[in-house]
Structure formats: structure tokens, C-alpha cells
């Protein structure tokens, strides 16, 4: 039998190299995703492997690891832990497949759970199987796939994995060959193994290598995928995100959680890219004034080109935000609904401002688009007076050109769209209340927010007419375009805005910031009020923006839902109802329907696992007997399994009790002499080193008889 000291050294050696293998799974996570704070996960792996190596009781292991997870989540996410409600909502997202809607803290929890499972499997493979070949081979396969199909370069990782894997497999093979291993033999074997690995790795790196023997599989796979899509690309599903071409709206969209930018703004503003002003019946273009652009020096005030200052009666607060671009698309993002003052970016000669689009693009000295990674915007956040809005009842004499541009509609608009606009606004006396009446119209339960199974309009069908009167299901483009068209049909100037929502709070390099992904791509409505300017409105179900209002006739308050406030209690209740829709993404009945199968399944799993655990004394012996009949094993291994099963049956070996005394005790309980026979042979093999295979063939039946008795 191997001395305990040598056994511990070997196990420590295997655990250390297993840790190195597992870190090769973590490196691609940090490079291919936006996962940060990798050190806390690496430390968790070390802690989890350590508690398994030192054989802590399962309850102690759980307390240590759960405590670490709770502490990390508490520190990373604003000193808060999960509430029952948050867990229920996130589990509903998991069950329904809406994984992109899960919170970052819940994703972190799931990642910790995955790492816990993997470290337990490593412990199981080391202690129970004494074989890590499966883990080693899966690591090699994973790196090969990532190196082939992603941007991750696994050239160095493959070398590290081969070194760690060969060292682990070599030491495990030594243990199988020499059960009574000495420290001297272990040292000789280890040195030989190190020299061999170093030699072959060096040869592999230094010797000349032929080129690829097989063609690159990626072009073939891509071409096969394109053929599978067929020729009708219009029916295909697009990915969510910003696109310059909005001429053909409609169709379903897929989620895309890739990060576009980070920002440090303290207000929950949307981030605008551009406006579109011409509705075609199928989508949006910006033909009016197209090609007109003005240069703006880096850091210069935008007020030199256009009136970006608010009226005197609009109070403002000066703010600054930093933006870090992760997916450059050649334009400047800035807070919507605010007065942009200037933009500053290192290395940019000037910005090109397009008034018709309200779009800024960074330029080099020779006039080409400049790629930038970071910039800063200075802007003023307004606080509007609701009483001023309600004074606007018609266009003033300065708005002739503006009215022509922003009340434009194609001749193909069906008359029922105009009828609906008139019906919604005819009882309102001012523009603000008319706009709110149209915005509130989309709160009705008949309208459903969804990104799936969204049809394109037919060839002779208007995009807005289809949504308002037929499908009534869609996402932001459907809601925002429909509201703009209805307002224009009512004679109110409105335009279509697009960009991103504020994103989600996260921690990056120790700083609390906002992370904006392609899933945050969004469109909304902006309405012009004489003497005030362009004001954002949000008709899309489940979305909200935040602007500050005062009412000089009443009291000051903030509406955090739709860039507006409610003057009376009835309107406030309407907004609270819309906020409930935003939080639940559906009715309470839908939430219960989603959660019910999850809790049923979870309860079933818990009952099954608990039943198996409580009845393990009955079924484990039968399972082991069947398993050992199908494979050749060492007699000493079978004896140790029997002792463990006897412990499970409540017949534990006492401290200081010899093997023969314990065997006599077992035989007295079961009224046999089988345990004594097995123990004598075990002692002979243990101390004299006799052949184990012959002993197992002779005594297998006696072993099986005792195993069956433990289950009775």
C-alpha cells in the first residue's frame, strides 16, 4: 500500500496541474466576452480545489464556497444580494430562453455554479476514477474549436495544455503500475517525465512544420449556411443593432449581446446616433438636405452651427460623460433629450455635422472617417416647465419650413390612419395633450411587444397601417414609426430618432459604469414645440426614459417612465400600470405560467434526488455488483468499497480496531464468516504483495453476498 505522504504529494501534484488545465478554459472567456474581474473566478477555482484536496466535510465545503460567492456578488454589485423576486424573475428568463434579459449579478452566480461543478468533477475524476484523460481531451478539443472558429489564438495554450496533461497522465500511470510507490521511485519517474516532455515540446516548437493539410473549413461551412437560407433573404431574421439603412422596416430580430460602448453618464438618458425625417410607407430615409454637412473643430461649441442652447425659461444642469467605444461604427453617440455643447476626442482633427440627420462623425485631416476608442461629451440636461408645453396649440410663423419637413407623409397612407389620428387628438386643446393621447394609445393591451414572428408588410401595404390595424405586435421600430406617422397626420411636427437605451450598470476595472450592447439598440419619437425645441417621447411598451419636469402652476416632480409627468392622479396611475408592464414583460398570469413548470420540474428533481440519497443503502450495492461484474478490478479496491458500504449501513470501524477485529464484528452481525475470509486475503495482499486478480476471482462471490446483506 502506498504511504500516505507520497499519496498526498501525488494528489497535490495532480490538483496543481488540473488547475492549470482549467485556467485554459478561463482565458478565452476573458478575451472573447466582456466578462471582467477574472481574478475573483480564478481565486474561487483555487479555493474550491483546495477544500476538495483537504477533504473538508461537504457541509463545510458548501459554507466556505457559498460564503465566498455571496461576498463577491455583494462587493461587485452595489453592496446588495439577491432578493427572492430577482431570483424568480431571472429563473423565469432562464426557463423561457430569454437569457439576454438576465441581470449581470445572476449571470455571475450561474458562472460560479458552473465553476463549482467543474471543480467537483475534477475532484471526482482524481479520487474515484484516478483518470483525467477525459478532462484533458475536452480541453484540447475546446481550444482547437476556439482557435478555428473564433478570434482566440490558442497556439501557446495548446502547448501549455499538452505539458500539463502529459504530466498528469504520466503520474497517474505510475500510480497504476506501482501501487506500493516509494518516494525515490516517484522522484526518478518525475524527472524522466519532465525531461521527456521538455524534449518533445522543444522539438515540436523548433522543427520545421508543413502547411495545413486540409483546407480551411470555415468558408465551406459559411457557404453551406448561405445555401440553407435560400434566396429569399427578406424573410430571414436579422440581428438587433444599429444599421444606417432603415428603408425597409419589419421582420423578426435576434438578440446580440456584444458590447457597443461603455459610458459614465449619471442620468438615464437614451444615446442618440441620428434622426430620419422622410417616411416612405416602408421605412425611413433622409433625402431632404442629404449631403449637407459642416465641419466642427474638436472641442468647439455646437451652438456655432445650430441652436443647441435651450430657451431662457428652460432650466439646465451642466453634465459631462466619458464614452469608451468597443464596436466602432463611425459616429458619435450623445445623450438624447439634452442640449449637446461639444465633443472632445484625442487624435481627431474635426467632426462632420449633418444637420438633416443630427449626426456627428469624427474625421481625419484628409476628410476620412476617424476610428476612435474614447471621447467625452459636455451637455446640459434640461428641466422643462409643463405649463409652457400646454401653451403651444399651433405652429408659429417661424415654423413654415419645419412643418413642411416634419409633417411629411406619402400619398399612399390609408385614410384610416388619418381617421385614427383625428379620433385620438380631437378632444385635446394643445399639442402636448395631443401627443400624450397618441403615446398613451399604445398602452392598450391589444398591442404586444415582441421581436419574434414579426412579418414584413406586403408589397402594396403600408408599414404603419399593418401594425396599427392588423398585427399590433412588434418592437420599437413599429411603435415609434407609428407614433410619428399619427402625429404628422394630426398636423404635429415629429421625427424618428434612433440610437441606444442607457444600458445596464456594471463594474469595469473597479469603476461603476454603464454597459451598452447591441440589444440596447432602440428607436423613439421626438416632437417639436414652438419656443422649446425637440422633446423625446417613448411609445414602446416596456421601455422608459427619464426627463425632469416642473409645473409652474402646481408642484415639481419627476416622471421616470416616458419623458413626461402626469398632472393628475388618473394619468399617474396609467404610468404606474405601464411601469408594471415594463418590469414583468407581460401580465402576472403570463409570469405564473412561465414559472409554474419550472417549480414543478425543480420540485420533481429535488424529490428524486432526496429519495435516491435516502435509499442509497438499498440500491448502491446492486449498482456496484453489476458494475464490478463487467470489469476486472483489484481485490483491494473491492474490499475498500465493501468497507465503505458497511459504513453507509451504519457498521463503522472504530478507532484502534484492527481489520480482524472489525471482520469478526461484521460476521457476528450477519452470522457469516465471509468478512473474515476477505480480510485475511486483503492483509496478505497488503503486506506480502500477492497477486490480486486471482484473489478477486476466488472471493468475488463472497464479496457480492456481503454487499447484498448490507442492503437488507
PyMOL commands that set and color helices and strands:
alter all, ss='L'
color gray80, all
select helices_A, chain A and resi 4-32+38-53+58-76+84-96+99-101+104-129+133-149+155-177+183-206+217-229+233-235+302-304+386-389+397-406+415-425+431-441+463-471+476-489+518-520+569-584+588-614+616-629+635-648+659-670+674-688+692-710
alter helices_A, ss='H'
color red, helices_A
select strands_A, chain A and resi 238-239+253-254+259-263+271-276+278-279+284-285+294-297+315-325+334-335+338-344+350-354+359-363+374-385+448-449+473-474+494-500+504-508+511-517+521-529+533-537+547-550+557-559
alter strands_A, ss='S'
color yellow, strands_A
deselect
rebuild
show_as cartoon
